[in-house]
Each structure stands twice: as C-alpha cells, then as structure tokens.
C-alpha cells in the first residue's frame, strides 16, 4: 500500500476512522476539513464553563472504537478516557412520573416493575430478549457488512426461521411497541429510539426496535466531552502518518480523481473519501463530476433535523442525570406534526447534563446540550418553520436555567443546513422510513471511479459507532481495490500471493513520538 495517495474530504467520524486505517496500512493520507477542529457534527460551542458539546452526546458500542485503535496498533484507553455510565437515561413525564433505565438489565426490570407494575416488567423482559436475538442475528450481516442485501437477510432468517416472527416484517415500530406494551409511557419511551437514526416510530420498520440493544449494551461518557473522541482520532491519524489540514474547504471533486480546494489548488489522488452528506454530491455542490455518483433513492427522503442549544447555566428543578428525556403529553401528535413538516406544540426535550453522572458532583455553573427533534427543511423555497419551544416546555416541566441561554447558542435546521451543505438540515442523511430503507442507503463504493463514501449518510447509517464503521468499510474498499491491482509476488509457498489486509498496520514507535 506504500505511496497510495488518498484524500479524505471531511474530518467527521467516518473520515477520521478511514484516515486512521488507511494511514496504518501505509497509504499517503491527507484530510481536508473546512472547520477549525475535527469531529464534523461532533462539534462544540464555547461557554463560560468550557467547551459544550453541540452534536452527538451518546456513545454506545464501545467495541467499534476499541477495534479501530487495536487494528491501528494502538489502545483506545491511551488516547481518551471513557467512563461507563450505570444509568443509561432518566425519563420524565408531564404527570410527574420518572423512570431510570440502567446498564444492569435486572435493575431496569425492577425499575419498570416499580414504575408500571409486574405485567409491564414481564413485557419488558420479553421485549429485551426478542430485540437481543435480533441484534445478535443482524449485527454482522447487516450493520457490519460492507454491502447488506435482501438475499443475505433471507438466508439468515432461513437458518433460524423463528427470527421472522421476531422481525415483525409488516409492522412499523409504533405498531410493534403497541402490541408489546400496555403502558403508553413505555410505548413512548422505546418509540423514541427511532429518532436516534432520524426516523419516526410510525414510519420506520419494527425491526428497528433492536436499536434499544445498542444502548442496553452500555453507554459511555467521554471525559471532557464527546469532542475529545474526535480529537483523539485525529491525533492518532497524524501519529500514523496522515496529514490533517483544517480551515480548508474543498470546492470540487473531479474525475481522476482530483480534489480542488476553495483557493483553486488541485490535489490528485488514487482515491477520494467523501465524508459529507451524499446529497451534496447529487446537488452538484462538489462540482458536476460526482453528481451521479449515488442514486437519488440513496439520499431521499430526508431524515429528521433538530433544534439544539449548547450553553452553560445553573439548573433549577428536577434532579438530572447525564442523559435525560422530558416527554410531552401526546407523543403521537408530536410525531404526526413532524411527519407533516410542522412544529410540535408539546415536544420531547432531550438534555445532556455534561457535568452530571454517576459519582459526579456538578459545579455551580454546568454545561448543557438540549435537543428537540425537528423536520428537515422543505425542498422548495418556502419558509421553514420556526423552532423556539425548548425552554418554555422545560419550564412547564419545572426545569429552568440561570442565566437564560443566549440565542447565539442555538442551532436550528437552517443552521444545520448551512453547516452541512446539501443536507436540508437533516442530520442523519437519508430517512430510515420504509421496509427497504436499510438497503437503499449508499454503501462505500460509488459510481464515480475513485470516489468512496464515509459518514452517517452512508451505510450502516446514523450514530457515532455507525459512522465509524462506515470509515472502516471505506478503508477496506480502498485497500481491496488497491491490492487487487498489484501483481502477484513470490512467497515462501510457491504459487502463493501476498495481499494487503485491513488489519495490517504500520504501528508507530513509542520512542519516536511520531
């Protein structure tokens, strides 16, 4: 792989994951990032209490990142500190009820028993077992496969016919949960997991109930904030030999391929990894050449957007944990309005209390991120709806902040559209709605020679670990394409060939500091 030139456009999770693996395999890697720091959507805003996360806040599937660093000859724990959170999330309802879900399954069962009774606890046990079976069945052939297919799913089900019943193939997530739980609050709670990938429970397939399993397997808090993980990955990529250049937007991707920067300079490469929204390619925002690199069905319809606040304040009201969800009174009305492109009157509000958590005593001035789900921008030039319900809703729930957050700390769908061109403000890429959505999201390889995709807009989809897995698949696509064109070499075994591997690394010397 020596001297194989690769340019990565964007230093988000997918781009950094690809850069690390490619640099470790011996590629000459340069990352161009338009922002002044790594992370993409994993961004921060300044505050009087220090940097506040303004993007993803939940880290699950830690093994994805352990494997990434191990495959590159490193240890994750040497680069960033992850702390397991015993409470997965704290949930509040307008009637005053409250429920903590725990990393310990038995504690969650007891909590649900105390919250909603013995029948609800039994239903939760059955739901957990069913989704665990689905997660184990489809983790490898779907989420971690470079190119999932309906055939591979059919073969997996054929090997275990009982999976068909567990999949509820003709049901939406809302329908599935309505049959599994009697208590509407639990339907509301587990239905919200659809929004983790930018969908709505009335529209996504029932199979997405397995998202619960990603969280139930553990949630980790990144010491210092989620942005520290992005910084650790960028630093690791540079230690492996990659060059990461900030404040350098890419204007065009041309056949060759070539990358043309905003200042007009042209950079040739054997492969270009695009770590941006694939819709930007179709909209010719990177020039005319990659406009047909992905199909329209791979970028439409759009997933949800959000209204996000990132600020420092002193809270007054309910006892918060690290992850908190304040539900509205009628989740069905909320999601129906979102489906129509409207603004919910009584939205669910998620709060990450960055300085709260197991074993932590928060300071007087704390850091917070709030997220309210929002519709993406309309495709036409009609005026986008205005979101400004967050703190009024929280005040009605008894939670206020001093000082009141400054509007400058807010990011609306319009703001996300400006930050991530071509996205229409959608922060999860293509919508997961529809039975075949999982097979329509674009994979790493595109129709344009030399152009590879990575990021939450590509397979396997939205979420921090999923975006990192997309980077792995991007790197493997480049490595396999490169090694397939190399001539066979003599080995100790006559007739054998030597080929590259995604796990072949060029480990840095600990004494060199490089």
C-alpha positions as CSV (number, residue, x, y, z in Angstrom):
1,X,0.0,0.0,0.0
2,X,3.0,2.3,0.2
3,X,2.6,5.6,-1.8
4,X,-1.1,5.0,-2.4
5,X,-2.4,8.6,-2.3
6,X,-5.8,9.1,-0.6
7,X,-7.6,12.4,0.1
8,X,-10.3,12.4,2.8
9,X,-12.8,15.3,2.5
10,X,-14.1,15.9,6.0
11,X,-12.8,15.1,9.5
12,X,-16.0,13.6,10.9
13,X,-16.2,10.2,12.5
14,X,-16.3,8.4,9.1
15,X,-13.5,10.4,7.6
16,X,-11.2,10.0,10.7
17,X,-11.9,6.3,11.0
18,X,-11.0,5.8,7.4
19,X,-7.9,8.0,7.7
20,X,-6.6,6.1,10.7
21,X,-7.0,2.7,9.0
22,X,-5.6,3.9,5.6
23,X,-2.6,5.5,7.2
24,X,-1.9,2.4,9.3
25,X,-2.0,0.3,6.1
26,X,0.7,2.5,4.6
27,X,-1.3,4.9,2.4
28,X,-0.3,8.6,2.0
29,X,-3.4,10.2,3.5
30,X,-4.4,13.9,3.6
31,X,-7.6,15.0,5.3
32,X,-9.1,18.4,4.3
33,X,-11.5,19.8,6.9
34,X,-13.4,23.1,6.4
35,X,-13.9,23.7,10.1
36,X,-11.1,24.6,12.5
37,X,-11.4,21.4,14.5
38,X,-12.2,17.7,13.9
39,X,-15.5,16.0,14.5
40,X,-18.0,17.1,11.9
41,X,-21.3,17.0,13.6
42,X,-19.4,16.2,16.8
43,X,-18.8,19.9,17.3
44,X,-18.6,22.2,20.4
45,X,-19.6,25.7,21.3
46,X,-17.7,27.9,23.8
47,X,-19.2,28.8,27.1
48,X,-18.1,30.3,30.5
49,X,-17.8,26.7,31.8
50,X,-15.7,25.5,28.9
51,X,-16.5,23.8,25.6
52,X,-20.0,22.5,25.4
53,X,-21.0,19.6,23.1
54,X,-23.4,20.7,20.4
55,X,-23.7,17.4,18.5
56,X,-23.9,13.7,19.4
57,X,-23.8,13.0,23.1
58,X,-24.4,9.3,23.5
59,X,-21.5,6.8,22.9
60,X,-22.6,3.2,22.5
61,X,-20.9,0.1,21.0
62,X,-17.5,0.9,22.5
63,X,-16.0,-2.2,20.9
64,X,-16.2,-0.4,17.5
65,X,-13.6,2.1,18.8
66,X,-11.5,-0.4,20.7
67,X,-11.2,-2.4,17.5
68,X,-10.4,0.7,15.5
69,X,-7.4,1.6,17.7
70,X,-6.3,-2.0,18.1
71,X,-6.3,-2.5,14.3
72,X,-4.1,0.5,14.1
73,X,-1.6,-0.8,16.6
74,X,-2.9,1.4,19.4
75,X,-5.0,1.3,22.6
76,X,-8.1,3.5,22.8
77,X,-7.5,4.0,26.6
78,X,-4.2,5.6,25.8
79,X,-5.9,8.4,23.8
80,X,-9.2,9.1,25.5
81,X,-10.9,8.3,28.8
82,X,-14.3,6.6,28.6
83,X,-16.4,6.2,31.7
84,X,-19.2,3.6,31.8
85,X,-22.5,5.1,32.9
86,X,-24.6,3.0,35.2
87,X,-27.8,4.9,34.4
88,X,-28.5,4.8,30.6
89,X,-31.0,7.7,30.8
90,X,-33.5,9.3,33.1
91,X,-37.0,9.8,31.8
92,X,-39.6,12.4,32.9
93,X,-43.4,12.6,32.1
94,X,-45.8,15.5,32.5
95,X,-47.7,13.6,35.1
96,X,-44.7,13.7,37.4
97,X,-43.6,10.0,36.9
98,X,-40.0,9.2,36.4
99,X,-38.0,6.2,35.2
100,X,-34.3,5.4,35.1
101,X,-33.1,2.7,32.8
102,X,-29.9,1.0,33.8
103,X,-26.9,-0.7,32.3
104,X,-27.7,-3.6,34.6
105,X,-30.7,-5.3,33.0
106,X,-32.1,-6.7,36.2
107,X,-32.1,-3.1,37.7
108,X,-34.1,-1.9,34.7
109,X,-36.6,-4.7,35.2
110,X,-37.0,-3.7,38.8
111,X,-37.3,0.0,37.9
112,X,-40.0,-0.8,35.4
113,X,-41.8,-3.0,37.9
114,X,-41.8,-0.1,40.4
115,X,-42.8,2.3,37.7
116,X,-45.6,0.4,35.9
117,X,-46.2,-2.9,37.6
118,X,-45.4,-6.6,37.3
119,X,-47.1,-7.0,33.9
120,X,-45.0,-4.2,32.4
121,X,-41.8,-5.7,33.8
122,X,-42.7,-9.0,32.2
123,X,-43.4,-7.3,28.9
124,X,-40.1,-5.5,29.1
125,X,-38.2,-8.8,29.8
126,X,-39.8,-10.3,26.7
127,X,-39.1,-7.2,24.6
128,X,-35.4,-7.2,25.7
129,X,-35.0,-10.9,24.9
130,X,-36.6,-10.5,21.5
131,X,-34.5,-7.5,20.5
132,X,-31.3,-9.1,21.8
133,X,-32.0,-12.0,19.5
134,X,-32.5,-9.6,16.6
135,X,-29.4,-7.7,17.4
136,X,-27.2,-10.8,17.5
137,X,-28.7,-12.1,14.3
138,X,-28.3,-9.0,12.2
139,X,-25.3,-7.2,13.7
140,X,-22.7,-8.9,11.4
141,X,-24.7,-9.5,8.2
142,X,-26.4,-6.0,8.2
143,X,-24.7,-3.4,10.3
144,X,-21.1,-4.6,9.9
145,X,-21.4,-5.9,6.3
146,X,-19.9,-3.6,3.6
147,X,-22.9,-4.2,1.4
148,X,-26.0,-5.7,3.1
149,X,-28.5,-7.3,0.8
150,X,-32.0,-8.7,1.0
151,X,-30.6,-12.1,0.0
152,X,-28.3,-12.2,3.0
153,X,-31.2,-11.3,5.3
154,X,-33.3,-14.0,3.8
155,X,-30.5,-16.6,4.2
156,X,-30.1,-15.5,7.8
157,X,-33.8,-15.9,8.5
158,X,-33.8,-19.3,6.7
159,X,-31.1,-20.5,9.1
160,X,-33.3,-19.5,12.1
161,X,-37.0,-19.3,11.0
162,X,-38.1,-18.1,14.4
163,X,-36.4,-14.8,13.5
164,X,-39.2,-14.0,11.1
165,X,-41.7,-13.7,13.9
166,X,-39.3,-11.6,15.9
167,X,-38.8,-9.2,13.0
168,X,-42.5,-8.3,12.6
169,X,-41.8,-7.6,8.9
170,X,-45.1,-6.0,8.2
171,X,-45.2,-3.7,11.2
172,X,-43.9,-0.3,12.0
173,X,-42.1,0.3,15.2
174,X,-45.1,2.1,16.7
175,X,-47.3,-0.9,15.8
176,X,-44.8,-3.3,17.2
177,X,-44.5,-1.5,20.5
178,X,-48.2,-1.0,20.8
179,X,-48.6,-4.8,20.8
180,X,-45.7,-5.3,23.2
181,X,-46.5,-2.8,26.0
182,X,-49.8,-2.0,27.7
183,X,-48.4,1.2,29.3
184,X,-48.4,4.0,26.8
185,X,-45.4,5.6,28.5
186,X,-43.2,2.6,27.6
187,X,-44.5,2.8,24.0
188,X,-43.5,6.4,24.0
189,X,-40.1,5.7,25.6
190,X,-39.0,2.9,23.2
191,X,-40.6,4.6,20.2
192,X,-38.2,7.5,20.7
193,X,-35.3,5.3,19.6
194,X,-36.5,5.7,16.0
195,X,-35.4,9.4,16.3
196,X,-31.8,8.2,17.2
197,X,-31.5,7.4,13.5
198,X,-33.6,10.3,12.2
199,X,-36.9,8.5,11.8
200,X,-40.4,8.4,13.4
201,X,-41.9,5.4,15.1
202,X,-45.0,5.4,12.8
203,X,-42.8,5.2,9.7
204,X,-39.7,3.0,10.4
205,X,-39.9,-0.8,10.3
206,X,-40.5,-2.7,13.5
207,X,-37.0,-4.3,13.2
208,X,-35.5,-1.0,14.4
209,X,-36.6,-2.0,17.9
210,X,-33.1,-3.5,18.1
211,X,-31.7,0.0,18.5
212,X,-32.5,-0.5,22.2
213,X,-29.9,-3.2,22.3
214,X,-27.1,-0.8,21.2
215,X,-27.9,1.3,24.2
216,X,-28.6,-1.5,26.7
217,X,-25.1,-3.0,26.0
218,X,-23.6,0.1,27.6
219,X,-23.4,3.9,27.4
220,X,-20.0,5.6,27.9
221,X,-19.3,9.2,28.9
222,X,-16.2,10.7,27.2
223,X,-14.2,12.6,29.8
224,X,-14.1,16.2,28.7
225,X,-16.9,15.9,26.2
226,X,-17.6,13.9,23.1
227,X,-15.4,16.2,21.0
228,X,-12.4,14.7,22.8
229,X,-13.0,11.4,21.0
230,X,-12.8,13.2,17.6
231,X,-9.6,14.9,18.7
232,X,-8.1,11.6,19.8
233,X,-8.9,10.0,16.4
234,X,-7.4,13.0,14.6
235,X,-4.3,12.9,16.7
236,X,-4.0,9.1,16.2
237,X,-4.3,9.5,12.4
238,X,-1.5,12.0,12.4
239,X,0.7,9.7,14.6
240,X,0.1,7.1,12.0
241,X,1.4,9.4,9.3
242,X,-1.8,11.1,8.0
243,X,-1.9,14.9,7.5
244,X,-5.0,16.7,8.7
245,X,-5.5,20.2,7.4
246,X,-8.2,22.5,9.0
247,X,-9.9,25.6,7.8
248,X,-9.6,24.2,4.2
249,X,-12.8,23.7,2.4
250,X,-13.0,21.6,-0.7
251,X,-14.7,23.2,-3.7
252,X,-14.8,20.4,-6.2
253,X,-14.1,16.7,-6.8
254,X,-13.1,16.0,-10.4
255,X,-12.5,12.9,-12.5
256,X,-9.1,11.4,-12.0
257,X,-9.8,11.8,-9.2
258,X,-8.7,15.3,-8.2
259,X,-9.7,17.5,-5.3
260,X,-9.9,21.2,-5.9
261,X,-9.7,23.4,-2.8
262,X,-11.6,26.7,-2.4
263,X,-8.3,28.6,-3.2
264,X,-8.1,26.8,-6.6
265,X,-5.3,24.4,-5.8
266,X,-5.7,20.9,-7.3
267,X,-4.6,17.7,-5.5
268,X,-4.6,14.4,-7.3
269,X,-5.2,11.1,-5.6
270,X,-5.9,7.4,-6.3
271,X,-9.0,7.6,-4.2
272,X,-11.1,10.3,-2.5
273,X,-13.1,9.6,0.6
274,X,-16.1,11.9,0.8
275,X,-17.2,12.3,4.5
276,X,-20.1,14.6,3.9
277,X,-23.8,14.3,3.1
278,X,-24.1,12.3,-0.1
279,X,-27.0,14.6,-1.2
280,X,-24.4,17.3,-1.6
281,X,-22.9,15.3,-4.5
282,X,-26.2,14.9,-6.2
283,X,-26.8,18.6,-5.9
284,X,-23.5,19.3,-7.7
285,X,-22.2,21.2,-4.7
286,X,-18.9,19.4,-5.3
287,X,-18.9,20.1,-9.0
288,X,-20.6,18.3,-11.9
289,X,-18.5,15.1,-11.9
290,X,-19.8,13.4,-8.8
291,X,-23.4,14.4,-9.4
292,X,-24.4,10.9,-10.4
293,X,-22.1,9.0,-8.1
294,X,-25.1,7.9,-5.9
295,X,-28.7,7.3,-6.8
296,X,-31.5,9.7,-5.7
297,X,-33.1,6.9,-3.8
298,X,-29.9,6.8,-1.7
299,X,-30.4,10.4,-0.5
300,X,-34.2,10.8,-0.4
301,X,-36.4,11.1,1.6
302,X,-34.6,13.1,4.3
303,X,-34.3,12.2,7.9
304,X,-35.1,14.5,10.9
305,X,-33.3,17.7,11.8
306,X,-33.1,19.3,15.3
307,X,-33.1,22.4,17.4
308,X,-30.0,22.3,19.5
309,X,-28.9,24.5,22.4
310,X,-25.4,24.3,23.9
311,X,-24.9,26.5,26.9
312,X,-23.6,27.0,30.5
313,X,-26.1,27.7,33.3
314,X,-27.2,26.8,36.8
315,X,-30.3,24.5,36.7
316,X,-33.3,24.7,39.0
317,X,-35.8,21.9,39.3
318,X,-35.8,18.1,38.9
319,X,-32.7,16.1,39.8
320,X,-30.9,15.4,36.5
321,X,-28.6,12.6,35.4
322,X,-26.2,12.7,32.5
323,X,-28.8,11.7,29.9
324,X,-32.4,13.0,30.4
325,X,-35.6,12.9,28.4
326,X,-38.6,15.1,29.1
327,X,-41.6,13.6,27.3
328,X,-44.6,15.6,26.0
329,X,-48.1,14.5,26.9
330,X,-49.0,13.1,23.5
331,X,-46.2,11.6,21.5
332,X,-48.4,10.6,18.6
333,X,-49.4,14.2,18.0
334,X,-45.8,15.3,18.2
335,X,-44.6,12.8,15.6
336,X,-47.5,13.4,13.3
337,X,-46.7,17.1,13.2
338,X,-43.0,16.3,12.5
339,X,-44.1,14.0,9.6
340,X,-46.0,16.9,8.1
341,X,-43.1,19.3,8.4
342,X,-44.7,21.1,11.3
343,X,-43.5,22.2,14.8
344,X,-44.8,20.2,17.8
345,X,-46.6,22.2,20.4
346,X,-45.5,19.9,23.2
347,X,-42.2,18.5,22.1
348,X,-40.0,15.8,23.8
349,X,-36.8,17.5,25.0
350,X,-33.5,15.6,25.5
351,X,-31.0,17.1,27.8
352,X,-27.3,16.1,28.2
353,X,-26.2,17.4,31.5
354,X,-22.5,17.1,30.7
355,X,-21.3,17.6,34.3
356,X,-23.8,15.2,35.8
357,X,-23.4,11.4,36.1
358,X,-22.7,8.5,38.3
359,X,-20.3,9.5,41.1
360,X,-20.0,13.1,39.9
361,X,-20.8,16.4,41.8
362,X,-21.5,19.1,39.2
363,X,-20.1,22.6,39.6
364,X,-22.2,25.7,40.2
365,X,-22.1,26.6,36.5
366,X,-22.8,23.5,34.4
367,X,-22.7,22.7,30.7
368,X,-25.8,21.5,28.9
369,X,-27.0,20.4,25.5
370,X,-30.7,20.2,24.7
371,X,-32.1,18.6,21.6
372,X,-35.7,18.8,20.2
373,X,-36.5,16.8,17.1
374,X,-37.4,18.9,14.0
375,X,-38.4,18.4,10.4
376,X,-35.8,18.9,7.7
377,X,-36.1,22.0,5.5
378,X,-38.6,21.8,2.7
379,X,-37.2,21.1,-0.8
380,X,-38.6,24.2,-2.2
381,X,-38.0,27.8,-1.2
382,X,-41.0,28.0,1.2
383,X,-40.2,29.4,4.6
384,X,-39.0,26.9,7.1
385,X,-40.9,26.6,10.4
386,X,-39.6,28.4,13.5
387,X,-38.4,26.3,16.5
388,X,-38.3,28.1,19.8
389,X,-40.2,25.8,22.3
390,X,-37.4,24.2,24.3
391,X,-37.3,26.4,27.4
392,X,-40.9,27.1,27.6
393,X,-41.6,23.4,27.5
394,X,-38.9,22.7,30.2
395,X,-40.3,25.5,32.4
396,X,-43.7,23.8,32.2
397,X,-42.0,20.6,33.5
398,X,-40.5,22.6,36.4
399,X,-36.9,23.0,35.0
400,X,-35.4,26.4,34.5
401,X,-31.9,27.8,34.0
402,X,-29.9,30.8,35.2
403,X,-29.0,32.7,33.2
404,X,-31.5,32.1,30.4
405,X,-29.5,30.7,27.4
406,X,-28.4,33.2,24.8
407,X,-30.0,32.6,21.3
408,X,-26.5,32.6,19.9
409,X,-26.0,29.2,21.5
410,X,-28.9,27.7,19.4
411,X,-28.6,25.8,16.1
412,X,-31.8,25.4,14.1
413,X,-32.5,23.2,11.0
414,X,-31.5,26.3,8.9
415,X,-28.2,26.4,10.9
416,X,-27.5,22.7,10.2
417,X,-28.3,23.2,6.5
418,X,-25.6,26.0,6.5
419,X,-23.1,23.9,8.4
420,X,-23.6,20.8,6.3
421,X,-24.2,21.8,2.6
422,X,-26.8,19.8,0.7
423,X,-28.3,18.3,3.8
424,X,-31.5,20.4,4.0
425,X,-30.7,20.5,7.7
426,X,-31.2,16.7,8.0
427,X,-28.5,15.4,10.5
428,X,-28.9,11.7,9.8
429,X,-28.8,11.6,6.0
430,X,-31.5,9.5,4.2
431,X,-34.6,8.7,6.3
432,X,-34.8,5.2,7.7
433,X,-38.5,5.1,6.9
434,X,-39.9,2.2,4.8
435,X,-39.3,-1.5,4.8
436,X,-36.3,-1.3,2.3
437,X,-34.6,1.8,3.7
438,X,-31.7,-0.2,5.1
439,X,-30.8,-1.4,1.6
440,X,-31.2,2.0,-0.1
441,X,-28.6,3.9,1.9
442,X,-25.4,4.3,-0.2
443,X,-22.5,2.0,0.5
444,X,-18.8,2.9,0.4
445,X,-18.3,2.4,-3.3
446,X,-19.9,4.8,-5.7
447,X,-20.5,5.0,-9.5
448,X,-17.6,7.5,-9.9
449,X,-14.2,5.9,-10.2
450,X,-12.0,6.5,-7.2
451,X,-14.8,8.1,-5.1
452,X,-15.6,6.4,-1.8
453,X,-18.2,7.4,0.8
454,X,-17.9,7.5,4.6
455,X,-20.1,9.1,7.3
456,X,-23.5,9.0,8.8
457,X,-25.1,9.5,5.4
458,X,-23.6,6.2,4.1
459,X,-24.2,2.6,5.3
460,X,-24.5,1.5,8.0
461,X,-26.2,4.8,8.9
462,X,-26.5,7.4,11.6
463,X,-24.9,7.3,15.1
464,X,-21.3,7.7,16.3
465,X,-20.3,4.0,16.1
466,X,-22.2,3.5,12.8
467,X,-20.3,6.4,11.2
468,X,-17.0,5.0,12.5
469,X,-17.9,1.6,10.9
470,X,-18.6,3.4,7.6
471,X,-15.0,4.6,7.7
472,X,-13.8,1.1,8.2
473,X,-15.8,0.0,5.2
474,X,-14.4,2.9,3.2
475,X,-10.8,1.9,4.1
476,X,-11.4,-1.7,3.2
477,X,-12.9,-0.8,-0.1
478,X,-9.8,1.2,-1.0
479,X,-7.4,-1.4,0.3
480,X,-9.1,-4.3,-1.5
481,X,-9.2,-2.2,-4.8
482,X,-5.5,-1.4,-4.4
483,X,-4.3,-4.9,-3.6
484,X,-6.4,-6.4,-6.4
485,X,-4.4,-4.4,-9.0
486,X,-1.0,-5.4,-7.6
487,X,1.0,-8.1,-9.3
488,X,1.4,-11.4,-7.5
489,X,4.6,-11.7,-5.5
490,X,6.7,-14.8,-4.7
491,X,6.3,-16.0,-1.1
492,X,7.7,-18.9,0.9
493,X,5.0,-21.1,-0.6
494,X,5.4,-21.5,-4.4
495,X,2.5,-20.0,-6.3
496,X,1.3,-18.0,-3.3
497,X,0.4,-14.3,-3.4
498,X,0.8,-11.6,-0.8
499,X,-2.2,-9.3,-0.4
500,X,-2.9,-6.4,1.9
501,X,-5.2,-6.6,4.9
502,X,-7.5,-4.1,6.6
503,X,-5.7,-5.0,9.8
504,X,-2.2,-4.8,8.5
505,X,-0.7,-1.9,10.4
506,X,2.3,0.3,10.5
507,X,2.5,0.8,14.2
508,X,4.3,4.0,15.4
509,X,7.3,3.7,17.6
510,X,6.6,4.7,21.1
511,X,10.0,6.2,21.5
512,X,9.8,8.3,18.3
513,X,6.7,10.3,19.4
514,X,5.5,10.3,15.7
